[in-house]
Amino acid sequence: MKVITFGEIVDGGASVFHSVATLDARSLKHRFEGVIRVDNPYRFLKGHIDELGVKLQELNLQEIIIDFTDLRFCNSNGFYVIMDVVEALYLGSGDAKVIVRRIDDDDWQRETLPILLNVDDEAIGRRTSFENVRES
Amino acid sequence: MSPEAPTPISELDERALANTTTRLRLTLGPLDHVTGDLAGLVGEHALQLLGMFYPRNVARKANVVVTELVTNVFENIYDPKSSFDLELDAGPTGLVIAVRNQVTPEQYAKVKARVDLIRDTPDLRAMVASTIRERRKERLKGGLGLMRLAQENKFDIGIAYQDGAMTVTATYTAVQS
């Protein structure tokens, strides 16, 4: 498994959020971990989002797994960076199918996440399936 | 009359713990003394506290509401020497969280218009989706918090104004199983 690109948010001297893309054969896994509470997350993640768009062009992906199960909190200011990352993933991966892993009883992941993914768009909805994970 | 015996730990299951009554009050001021992420601090505290007794989903709801409402206080300070009040009540019937702070009549009118829009719209999900997309184009801050509480977290939002103070109240009624 190879790390393709990595972004993080540092708050108060501590790393509080990671956005990591890893590649295994023709399957890309993108994990979101931690909390987004800072005022301007884009400031921290712009380079990562730009790099993601460029690097995906070089890959011939069959599948993308976007994993939100370790994202513990996302404030309203974090919505746009989540949209930026998932947009880069969808646009840069042709017709690869997308599996979204999310927490089963988390309001944000159930209600708002599909809006940020834009699954109401027919082309995106067709490529997307959800795997609902129960918290242990 | 002597007090009842404590409930044996073996009987403190999820159903029993959900009958716990929790009441939290916080008053803090002056506002200009706050230089860190107070909204995050209190939100995480609510998550941990309610997580001891109620379903994880309820504790998460409290975290989101406290974070959004306290953030609003600090993004719209009228009098930096004033204080704000937070009241949180949780129990078997649900969750009520209220935040009160000093605002001008104009600030109150702006927030009230937003609350009225949320309460009156026939399709809140569609409104949230279009608002997020519109605001993303210009990377606009704010404007999503109250909608989020209503659409995502299923809170009923109320608002009142008295003696120069605005109170925003978020009420979640638990689904009885």
HADDOCK unambig.tbl for C-alpha pairs under 7 A between the chains (distance, minus, plus):
assign (segid A and resid 37 and name CA) (segid B and resid 40 and name CA) 6.90 0.50 0.50
assign (segid A and resid 76 and name CA) (segid B and resid 144 and name CA) 6.34 0.50 0.50
assign (segid A and resid 76 and name CA) (segid B and resid 145 and name CA) 6.40 0.50 0.50
assign (segid A and resid 77 and name CA) (segid B and resid 141 and name CA) 6.52 0.50 0.50
assign (segid A and resid 80 and name CA) (segid B and resid 136 and name CA) 6.12 0.50 0.50
assign (segid A and resid 105 and name CA) (segid B and resid 57 and name CA) 6.25 0.50 0.50
assign (segid A and resid 106 and name CA) (segid B and resid 57 and name CA) 6.15 0.50 0.50
assign (segid A and resid 107 and name CA) (segid B and resid 152 and name CA) 5.78 0.50 0.50
assign (segid A and resid 107 and name CA) (segid B and resid 153 and name CA) 5.82 0.50 0.50
assign (segid A and resid 108 and name CA) (segid B and resid 152 and name CA) 6.15 0.50 0.50
assign (segid A and resid 111 and name CA) (segid B and resid 152 and name CA) 5.30 0.50 0.50
assign (segid A and resid 112 and name CA) (segid B and resid 152 and name CA) 6.19 0.50 0.50
assign (segid A and resid 115 and name CA) (segid B and resid 129 and name CA) 5.91 0.50 0.50
